[in-house]
Each structure stands twice: as structure tokens, then as C-alpha cells.
Amino acid sequence: MLKRATIDELKEALTWPDNAAEFRLWFGEKVPYGSSAETIWDQIKAEERGTYTFYQDGEFIGFAQAYQKVENGIHIACLIVNSAVRGQGLGRKFVEALLENAWSQEETQFITLNVYPENEPARRLYNSLGFDEVGENQGMVAMRLESQ
């Protein structure tokens, strides 16, 4: 189940990365590791942007943003899956829920995201969902999914 995120859920999700390298895969270079939930909440503009959590069978699985970054496009960012459930296909279900939500908005013609080149599991997932690697964006692989 996809729902709007709260700052308390962000606080819980902040316990998932084991180190600065894992945190970087989630928030990139712009959010310093060890920042408070309140600082991050403000920095990612969580109140203004589509900020979501995903639950499966009552368990908190993931946190992400999906918001209109450019006209007719939804951008997925800050996506993390609880490390305790990785490798079980729940990340796929989470991304599919984000995609379904994005496509339900009539003006959406494409969806974008960026992923670090070394994050092979995420790249494989996005490719399997139809995303194309369309270039590079500040050291990340830019990916795009067109409306069918």
C-alpha cells in the first residue's frame, strides 16, 4: 500500500542505511550523512512534493518521492527499501505502486529517475520495468520511462 509519508516514517527509514555509502545511494551527494530527519524533510521539500511510504502486510517497506519536476513528467527520487526485506521482490512492488500512481495523473507522459552506476540491483530493476538509460546526470545514470 502506497501512502503519503510522515516525518516519523522518515525517522524510521533513516535507521536502514548502515553507513554513509548506503545513505548516499538513497539521497545522493546533496544531503549530508547524519543530518536530522527534520533537516532532511525540509531539504527534500517533503511537504511540497509527493513523498510516499510503502507498506506490505502492515510492514514498512520503503520510502520515496515521486513528483512533477518538469511539465508532463514525474521524477522518482530518494527511494530506499528496508534492508531487512531486500531481495524479496518488495522493492519491485513498491516501484510498481509509484509508477501506477504516476500514470494515474492524466498529464503524465514520462517518468524519470537517476541511479548511481554502481547500484546494479536498482539498475536491473528499473531496466526490467521498461526504463531506458538515457544519459548521465551529475555522476548518475539518468533513466526514463515513456508512456505506452
N, C-alpha and C positions, 0 to 999 in steps of 0.2 A: 504494500500500500504506500503510495506517494502522498506526502502531506507537507504543508509549509513548515519550515524548520523554526525552532526556537533557540534562543541563546543557550539554554540549558542543554539542548541536544548538541550544540556545537561544543560546549564544555566536555561532554562525554566523548565526542568524536576526537577531541584533542588528545585523549589518552591512547588512541590507537597507534599513532606512529611511534616506533621505538627509538628513533634518533632523527637528527637533523636531515639526513639524506632522504628518509621516508617522508618527512614533513615537506621537503622541497618538492617531491613528486606530487603532492597534494596542492600546495599553494604557490609553487614557483619561487622565484627569487625576490619578489616584492614584499613578502610577508616574513619578517624575521622569526626564526625558530625561537620558541619560548615566549612569544607575545601572549598577552592575556586574551581570553575569549572576547572580552569587551572591545579591546583594540582591534582584533581581527574582524569582529562583527561589523564595526564601523568601517574598517578599511575595505572590506568586500562589499560594502553597501547592502548588507543583508536585508534591511527593511525595504529598500527600494527595488531590489532585484528579486527575481524568482529564486528563492532559496528553499531547498527541499531536503526532506529526510525520507528514507525508505525503510519500511518495516515488513518483515516476513514472519508470519505466525507469532506476532507480538514482539519479535526481537528486532532491535535497532540494527539495521544492516549498513546503511550508507547515508552520506551527506553530499550534497552537490548544489550547484547553481545552474539554472537554465533561464536565460533572459534575452530580451531583444537587444542586441548590440548594434546591429545595423538594420536598415529597413528590410523587411521581409525575411529576416534571418534570426534564428535563435542560436545563442552561443552557450555551450556547456562548459562549466569551469569548476574548479575547486572540488573535484569528485574524489571521494575516498570511500572504500569499503572496509568495514570492520575486519581487522586482520584475523580475528578468531574464526571467520567464516569464508575466507578467501579460498578459491579453488573448488567451490561447491556449486558454481553456476548462479549464485545470487547477485553477483555484480552484473551479469548479463540481464537478469530480470530487472534490476534497478535501472540500467541504461535503457532498456526497452520501455519502462514506465516513463522515463524522462522523454523519450522520443514520442511516445503516444501522446503525452501531454503537449509537447511542442507542436506536433502535427494537428492537434485539435484546434489550434489557433488558426483561423482562416487565412490570415496574411502570411503564414509561414511557407516559404518556398525552399529554404535550405537550412541546414543545421551545421554549425562549425564547432570545433574544439581544437585544442592544442595538447600535445603529449610529448614528454621527453623521449628522445630517440632510444634511450636505454630501457625504457619501460615496455619491454617486449610483450608481457601479458596484456597490457592495456591496448597496445597497437594491434595485436592479433584480434582481440575482442572487437574493437572498432572496425577493423577491416571486415570481419565476419558479419558485421551488421550493415555493411554496404558503404561505409565511409571510404573515401579516396584520400590518399596522401597528396596534398596539392602544393606543398612547398615547405618553407621554413619560416618560423616566426620567433625571433629572439632566442635562437638556440633550441627551439621546439619544433616538432613536426606538426604542421598545420593540416587539419583533416576537414573534409566537407562531405556532407550527405545531401544530395539533391532530392527534391520532392519527386515522387513517382508519377 
